[in-house]
Amino acid sequence: MILLGLRLSLRGGRETAARLTLIVAGVAVGVVVLLATLSLFNAFQATGARPCWECTRGTAPSGWALDSTAAGALWNLREDFYAGQTIKRLDAAALGASGPVIPGLSQMPGPGRYYVSPALARLLDSAPREQLADRFPGTRAGLIGRAALSGPDELVIVVGRTPQQVAAMLGTRQVGTVAGEPARDESAEVYQFAFGIAAVGLIVPLLVLVGTATRLAAARRETRFAAIRLVGGTSRQVNTLAAVDAAVGALLGAPAGVLLFQPLRPAVAEVRITGSRFFPDLAAPSLWQYAAVLVCVPLVAAGAALWSLRRVRISPLGVAGKTAPPPPRAWRVIPLLAGLGLFAGPAFKEGKPDALPANAAIVLIMVGLVLAGPWLTLLAARLTARLTRGAATLLAAQRLAADPKTAFRSVSGLVLAVFIGTAIAALVPAVVQGQRAVAGGTLNDVLGASFFRPGIAGLPPRAGAELLERLRAHPGVSVMPIYARADLDAVLPPRDGGPPPATSVVECAILARYPVLGSCPEGARAVMGNFARIVGADNPLTVDRLLPLAGPASPPASTTAGLDLKAVLVSTDDAATLERLRTLLADHAAEAPMTFAEIAQVRAELYTRAENVALAMVALTLVTGGCSLVVAIGGGLVERRRPFTLLRLAGTPTRTLAAVVLLESALPLVLAAVLAAGAGFGVAGPAIGQLAMKGATPAMPGPVYFAAVGAGLAACLLVILTTLPLLRRLTAPDNARFE
């Protein structure tokens, strides 16, 4: 029976050859999409599993005993920023003859020398020296190897210093060995969640594609296999023929997909799902994944073929006496409505998502979308037939109404992808907007630098005055000094629920330039407040909750003379001047000086990366859905060759038949996209409202979303149009011969 199945599949005439070609093409594209997803996941996993030298903690040196008997090294790891890019900086000094060496270097740099990553070397060569290179003392000794980097775009520098210089820096640690364990990245769970959601949205369309490809001309095969049953063939023999018929296409399509993926693999490595590229050799499936794809895809294809022949297994006469399936009922929309209702209320508690109800709501919505699709397709078909009277519209509407489940099946995979992409693409811009709406956005370009350190209130008065003079020497620069209270040691922590203590002092004349921060009591020359707390705060929403920092009831201060400089706020309209100011402040600040917009960007970057993962999967899924449409339309034309040919012989114009095919395919496609997008906005709206993010309002998704979804839908419609010439050829009167 296996040989007979091979002969029927490979030598069954032009129709069989065309069907086999479509199956091979559909399966190959599905395999390419699957391998691309596996490649990105493997690269993410491999990057996260690399030894994390940045995780080396060490201990605080006791008394800074930096004599010749000390061992190990002094490390000071911190972040710097340039033009919105994060630079990872390590200042290190060996204690004794040698010290620990990070991966990617054969030896640590000595005093006055530094190593940089290739990406940072290019940036240093292109940026003006006074804006970036002046922050790093010494000369370049070489490049950092990839063992120390998470990707080719990572900006890293290792600066060699003397022990005394490193010891004077805040946060310095004495280390003996370099950490070799993977990093415990808090964002890893977010990425894994994004990959999981994307996988759900991707696997379903892939299964639909493979199933659709292997079910091509199912009606013709059912009739043929039923005839074999009538002449004495057993159910087992028919199953063998069907499995061989489906597996042949999959066995040819899976290797073709693997071969097609190889020239596309470099493009996959360019996808920046985490904000930067992966090393190209990491973005590749493993050997066992290749083997699993080559084995599992034919098995899935054979299973889909066997499922399509379930009526033949019941009775060989079942095909001839087929009855129309019962129409879908209205109950199918209940899970969708229940999921949306659950997500709008019980899924959140006190402004935070509750994991169990939120996950249950998402599952209900995803299941409800797939269940409600056929019923909504039926309603749309009946409404279309009622409102229009054209021949093509009536034919298309009647066919959709007769079997809405089959009509919706080929586009059901798009529903989950568009739903997930719309929900994330609508939620992330709102979150980012809330992060950047601190003080109405008036502080976004204000650069903050803090000089407070444990046990040190700030820069001494003389050093502070010199720094302020150098800052004000730049034209167009506005500087707001924030001074430490003279009686800072007497300031008590606030009681539970009480206001934060006033730990700093600002001159009223300067505070008037920043009205969003507050105002002074009438007649005061200076005012006390919690001004320094907002400088370097890692959550912009916290800053928004603290504003205003002073008011008519705030305690006045007599003067700022003789006080330590605790922090400064600097603003300018010139980007180059801002970088020069950052370079100047970096030598004195406890942490890297950052603008409020940069702080918001760092916090929002995680959400944007998760959005990129989802939209990448949406794009891949739309490609898969388009291939499903090609296969479904081609198979449908082959199956309906007889009725379409008879209609054409009866005088029906070819353009009418083409309009029928176009409407049958486009109506479920557009309906699925609108339904999924509506559900996505239905999830994003309550999430934004329940999270109660100040300054966050529902926003339209970004251009990447519309480019991905719009281009995907346009491509799908174009695919439908490309199949129409096949209709003219299949229904030619000269070919009106039937088996």
N, C-alpha and C positions, 0 to 999 in steps of 0.2 A: 504493500500500500504506500510505503514511503516513496518508492520509485515512481508509482503512478501519480502521487501527489506532486513530485518534482516535474514530471512530464506535463501535467496539467498547468502548473505554474509557469514553466519556462517555455513551453511550446504550445500555448493555447491561442495563438493568433495575435493580431495587432491590438485588439481590445485588452487581452491579458497582459501584453507587453506594456501598454500605456498605464494600466492599473499598477503593474509592478514598479514602473518608473516613479509613479507618484508616491507609492509606499516607501520606496528607497529614499526619495528626496525628503519626505516628511520625517521619517525616522532619523535621517542624517542631521537635519536641522535640530531636531529635539536633542540628539546626542551632543551637538556642538554647544547648545545652551546649557545643558547639564554639566558638561566638562568645564565650561567657563565659570559656572557657579562654584564647582568644586575647586577650581584653581584659586579663585579669590578667597575662599574659606581656608584652603591650605596655606596660602600666603599669610593670611591674618593669624592663623594658629602658629605658624613657624616664627613669625615676628614676635608674637607674644611669648613664645617659649624660649627665646634667646636668653643667655645669661645676662642678668641685669646688674651691670657694674654700677649704675646710678643708685642702686638700692643699698650700696655699702653705707653703713651707718657709723660704726666706730663709737668712740666715747669722747666726752669732753676732757681735754688734757687737764690734769690736776696741777694747778699752780703754774702752768706753762713752763714745765721743767724741760728746757730745750738744750740740754747739755749733750755732750758726746755719747752719753750712755743711753739716750733715748732711742727707741726702735720704731719702725714703721714709717708713717708719713702723716703730715697734716693736710687735710682736705677741706675745701670749702666749695660746695656744689650749690649753684643757684641758677636762676634764669635771667636772661637779659632780653631786650626787645629792640627790634629795628623795623620800622615801616610795617608794623603789624605782624611781623614774623618773630617767633620765639627762638632764642639762641640758648642752648644748654652750655653753661660755662663751669669749668672746674679749675680752681686755683689750687695747686698742690706744691708741697715742699717735702723732700725726703728728710727723714731724721736718721742721722748716721750715714753709713756707707751706701745703703740702698733702701728702696721702699717698694711698696706694691705697685704693680703696673697694670693698667686697664687693658682689656682685649683690644686688638687693633694697633697696639704700639709695642715695639721691641723694648723701649725704655721710656721713662717719663722725662719730660723736658726739664732742663736745669734752669736756674734763675736767668731771666732775660730772654727766654725762648718759649715758643708755643707751637702746638700742633693743631690743625684745623681739619674739619671734614671737607671733602671735595666741594660740597655745595656752599659752605661758608667761605672757602677759598675764592670761589667765583664771585660771591657777594662782596668780599673785601676788595677784590680787584676792580669792581665796578662802582662801588659806593665812594663818595668823597671821604677822604681820610679823617677829616675833623668830625664827621658824622658817625663813624663806626670804628675804624681801625685804631683811633687814639684811645679807645677804651681798653685796649689790650697792650700792655707794655712789653717791649722786647721785639724780637725778630722771628719770622716764621721758620720753623725747623723742618717741617714736612707735613704730610697728610695723615689723617687717622684712617686706619683700615676699616673695612666693612663689618668686622666682628664687633665693633663698638657701636654700630649704627643700626637703627631700625629701618632705614631705607635710604635711597640715594639722595633724597632731598633734605635730610635731617641736618640741622645747623648745630655743630658741636665744636667747642674749643677747649683745649687743655693748656693752661698757662702755668709755666714754671715760676715759682717765687721762692724767696728765702723763708725759713721757718718763722722769723720774726714778723714778716709781712703777712703771712697767712694767719698767724696767731692773733693778729690785731683785727681780723675780720669777724663779723657776727656769724655765728653758726658753724664755726670751724670744728672739725672732729679729728681725733687721732685714730688712724686705721692701721691695722696690721695685715689684713688680707682683703682681697677684692671679692665681693659677693658674686656667687656663681649660680644662684637660683633665679628662675624666671620672675618677672615683676608681677606683683599683685595689683594689677591695674583696675581701678574702680570702674573704668569705662568698659572693661571687658564684658561685663554682664550686659551692658547696653548693646554692644555689638553682637553678642551671642543672641540676645533677644531679637535684634534686627535681622540677623541671619535666619533665625527660626521663623519669624513672621514672613520673611521673604521666601523661605523654602516652602512654606505652606502655599503662598501665592504662586510659586513657580512649579511645584510638583503637580498640582492639579491640572494646569494647562498642558504640561508635558504628557501626563496620562491621557488627557483628552486628545492630544495630537497623535500619540502612538495608537490609541484606540480607534480614532477616526481613520488613520491611515490603513490600519489592518482590517477595518470594516468596509473598505471601499467595495462597491458593487455587491454588498451583502445580499440584497434581494436576488440578484442573478445567481449568486453562489448557493443561496438557500434553495432555489428552484433546481439547480443542477444536482445538489447533494440529495434533495428529496427524490429526484429521479433515480439516483443510485440506490436509495433505500427501497424504492418500489421494485427494483429488479433484483433485490436480494441482499443488498449491502447492509451490514450490521451498523448499529449506532457507534460502536467502537471504531469501525473502519472509516465512517464518515468523520468522526472526531480526528482521526489520524490525518485524513486528507486536509481537513480545515487547518489543523495545527501546522502541517507542512507548508500549506499555502501561505499562511501568515508568517511563519518563521523564516521562509526564504527571503521575503522582503526585508525583514528585520535583520537577518544575518548578513545581508548585503548592505543595508543602511547603516548599521552600527559601525562597521569598519570604515565605511565612507565618511561618517561623521568624525571618527577619530582622525582620519587623514585630513579632512577639511579643517579641523581645529588647529592643526600644527602651524600653518602660516598665520593663523589669527591669534595665536598665543601671545606674541609680543604686544599686540593691541590690548589684550586683557590685562597685562602687567601695567599698562598706563592708567588704568582705572584707579582713581584716588578715593576709595571708600572711607579711608581714615584721615583724609586731608593731605596725604602725601603718597607717593608711589611706593610700591613694594619692589624689592630686588627682583629682576625678571626671572631668575632661575627658581625663585620660590613660588611663583604663580604658575603652577603646573600640577596636574593630577598625579597621584602616585600610581605605581604599577598595579597594585591591587584594586584601585579605583577604575583604572582602565579595564582590568579583567572583569570587575563586577558589572560595568556598563555593557561590555560585550556579551556577558552571560544573561543578565537580567532583562535587557531590552527585548531579545527574542522571546523570553519566557512571558513577559507582559503582553507582547504581540500575540502569542499563541493563546494566552488566556482570553484576550479580547475577542479573538476569532471564535473560540469555543462558546463564549457567552452570547455572541451574535447568532449562534446556531441552536440556541436552546429550544426553539419551537420545532426544529427538525428532529431533535432527539425525542420530543414528545410523540410526534406522529409524522410520517412522511407526507400525509395529506394536509398537514397543518398549514403548509405554505400556500396551497391552492385555495384554501378556505380561510384566509386571514381576515380578521375583523379589525376595525379601527380601534385603537386603544381608547380607554375612557378619558374624557377631558380632565385636566387638572382642576382641583377645587380651590375655593377661596381660603381654606384652612392653611394653605402653604405660606401665606403671608404672616401668620401669627408669630412664628419664631423671630422674624425680622422685626416686627413691631415690639415684641417682648424684649429683644436685645437692645433696641434703641431706648426703650423706656427704662430698662435697668441701668444703662450707661448714663442716662440723664440725671439719675438721682442716687439710688443706693450704692452705686459703684464708687462713690466718694464719701469720705468721712472727714469733717473738719478741714475741708480744702485739700485733702490728700487722697490719692486713689487707694481703695481697698482691693488688695490683690485678687481675692477669690471672686467677689462680684464683678470686678472689672474684666477678669479673664473669662468668666462665664458669659458676660454680655458680649464680648468680642466673638466668642465661639458661636453664640446664638445668632449674631448678625451675619457671620460668614455662612453658617448653615442656611439661615433664612434667605440670603441672597440667591443661593443656588436653588433652593426650593421654590421661591417666589417667582423666579425667572420664567418658567413655562406658563404659569397662570397669567402673569402680566403680558407675556407674548400672545396668549390666547385673547385677552381683552383688547390688546392693540390691533390684532388681526381683525377681530369682529368690528371694532370701531372704524378701522380703515375701510372695510367692506361696506359699512353702512354709509360712510360719508362720501365715498367716491363710486363712480360707475364705469370707470374705464376697464377695458377687457384685461389688460395686464394686471391692474390693481386687484381686480376681482379674483383672477386666477391665483395670484400670489397670496392674497388674504385667505382664500379658501384652503389652500395647501397648508399655510401656517396654522389655521384654526383646526385642521384635521389632525395634525401631529405637532403640537407646539413643543413637546419634549425633545423631539429630534431636532427641530429647528434651533432651539436654544442650546442644545448640547455642544455644538461646535464653538460657541462663543462663551460658554460657561466659565472656561478657564480665565477669560479676561476680567470677569467680575471681581474676583478676589484681588487680583493685582491692582486694578483701578481703585477699588475700595481702600486698600492699604495705602497706596500711593497718595490718594486724595486726602485721607485722614492725616497722614504724617505731613504732607506738603501744606496743609492748612493750619496745622498745629504749630509746627516749627517756626514759621515767620511770626506768629503771634507771640511765642515765647521770646524770640530774639528781639522783637519790638519792645516787649516789656523790659528786657534786660537793658536796652539802649535808651529807655525813656526816663532815665534818672533825671529828676529836676527838669522835666520837659525837654531834655536833651541839651540844656544850656551848659552842662559840665562835661559833655562828651570829649571835647578837645582840650580840656584842662589837664595838665600834667601834674601828678602828685608825687612827692618824695618825702619819706619819713626818716628822721635821724634818731628816733628813739630806739634804745637798746636796753636789755635787762640791766638794771643798775645805772644806766646813763640816761638822763632826761633828754639829751639832745646835744647839739653842737654848742660849745662854749660861746659866750657873747661875742668875743673878738672874732673867732672863726666864723660864726654865723653872720656877722656884719660883713666880713670880707666876701663870703659866698653871695650874699644878697647884692653886694656892689657889682660883682662879676655878672650876675644874672641880669641886673637892670642895665648893664652896659650894652646889651643887645637891643637894637631899635625895635619898637613895636611889641615889647614884652611887658606883660602885666604880672606882678609878683605879689602874692599874699603870704606873708610870713605868719606862721603859727608858733607861738611861744609856749614853753612849759611853765606852769604855775610855780612860783617860788616855794610855796608850801605844799608841793606835790606829795610829800611823804605823809602829810596829815589828811589827804583825801581818802575817805572811806569808800568801800564798794557800796553800790546801791542795795537797798533792801529788795526783797522779791517783789517784782512788779513795779518798782520805783524807777524814776528816770536815771539815765546814766550820769555819773559824776562829771562835773566841769573840771577837766584836767588841763585845759589849755586856754590861752589868752590871744585875742586878736584885736588890732587897732580898729576903731569904729570907722575911721576915714577910709581904710582899705576894705573893710567889710561891706561898705556901701556899694562897692563895685560888683559885689556878688550878692545881690538881694535875695537870691534863692536860698542862700545859706542862713538867712535870718537878719535881724536888725538889733541895734543897740538900744538900751534904755535912754530916755531923753536926758541930754546933758552929759552922757558918759563919753570918755575919751577912749576907753578900751572895755571889752566885755569878756567874761569867762564863759566857756562852753566846752562841748565835746568835739571840737573841730578836728583834732588829730585823728579821731577814730575813723573818719571816712577816708583817710589817705591810705591807700593800699588795701582797702576792704575787698575781699574776694567775691562778694555777692552784691551787685548793684541794687538789688531789691532791699537789702539791709540799709544801704545808704538812703534810699528813698523813704524808708520808715523813720529814719532819724531826723530828717529835715522837717522844719527848720532847726538849726542848732542853737540859735539865740533868739531872744525876744524881749519885750518890755519888762518881763519879770526876771530876766537873767541877772546874775550878780555882776555889777560893774567892777572894773579894775582901774587902779590909779594910773599905771604906766607899764610899758613893756621894756623899759630900760633895764639892762642888767640881767635879763632872762635868757635862758638857753633856747636856742632855735630848735623846736621839736619837729617841725615839718614845714613844707612850703607847697603852695599851689601856684603853678605857672601856666600862663596861657599866651598863645601867639597864633597868628593866622598863617604863618609861613611854615611849611612842613620841614624844610631844611633847617630852619632856626630851631624848631622843636627838637630835632635829632641832636643838634649841637648842645642844647640845654640838657638833654638827657645824658649825653656824654659827660658834661660838666658835673651833673648831680650824681652820676653813678659812682664817683670816687668817694662820696660822702654818705650816700644813702644806705640804710640798713638792708634794703631790698631794691631790686631793679625798679627805677621810676617808670610809672605807667600812666597813661591817660585813662579816664573813666570809660571811654569807648573801647580801649584795649582790654580793660578788665572784663567788660561785658562780652567782648569778642571771645576771650579765652573761655568764659563760662558757657557761651552759646555754641562754641565750636563742637562740643560733644553732640549736641542735638543736630547740628548741621551734618555731621558725619553719619549719624544714624539715618538721616533723611537721604543722604547720598546712596547708602546701601539699599534703601527701599526703592528709590527711583531707578537705580541701576537694574534692580530685579523687575521693576515694572516695564522698563524698556525691553529687557530680555523676554518677558512674558508676552508683550505685545508682538514681538517677532514670532514667538511660538504660536500665538493666536492667529496671526496672519497666515502662517503655514497650515494651521488647522483649517482655515477657511479655504485655502487653495485645494487641500485634499478633499474637504467635504463637498465643495462645489464641483470639482472634477468628478468625484465619485457619484454625486447626485445626477450629473449630466449623463454619465454612463448608464446609471440605473434607469433613468427616465428617457432613454433614447427612443424607445418604442412610442410612448404617448406624445413626446415632442415631435417625432417624425410624422405621426398621424395628424397632429394639429397643423403642421406645416403643409402636408398634402391636402388638408381640408381648406387651405387658403389663409391660415393665420400668418401674418407677416413675421419675418425673422426678428424685426425690431421689437415686436410685441413679446415674443418669447424671451428676448434678451432682457426686456424690462421686467418680466416675471422673475427671472433668475436674480437680477439686481435687487429687486424689492425683497425677495425671500431672504437674501443674505444680509442686506443693509439694515432692514428693520430690526431683527434681533440684535445686530451689532450695536446700533445706536441706542436701542432700548437698554441693553446690558451696560453700556458706558454711562448713560444717564442715571440708571438705577444705582450703580456702584458709586458714582461720584456723589449722588445725593446722600447715600448712606455714609460716605466718608465725611462730608460736611456735617451730617447729623451727629457724628461721633466727636468731631473736633470742636463744634460749638459748645456743647455741655462741658467738655474737658476744660476749655478756656474759662468758662464762667465759674465752674466749681473750684478750679484752682485759685481763682480770685487773684490773679497776678495784676498788680498795679501797673497801669499803662499798657496792658496787653488787651487788645481787642481782636475779634475775628478778622482775619486778613486773607486776601486772595492768595493762592499759592504763587510761587515765583515762576519766572519764565522757563526754568528747567522742567518744571512739571508740565506746563502747557506744551513745551517742545516735545517731551517724551510721549505724553498721551495724544496730543494732537497729531504729531507726525505718525505715531503708531496707527491711529484710526484712519488717517489719510492713506497710509500705506496699505491697510487692509481693504479700503474701498478701491484702491488702484489694483490690488490683486484680483478683486472681484471682476473688474473691467477686463483684465487680461485673460480671463477664462471665457469671455463671451465669444471670441473667434472659434473656440472649440465647439460651441453650440452650433454654429453654422455648418461646421464640417460633419458633426455627428448626425445632424438632421437633414443632410442632403438627400433629395428624392432619389438619387441614383443608388443610395445605400439602403433603400427601404426593403431590406430582406431580413427576415426574423427567423430565429431558430424554432 
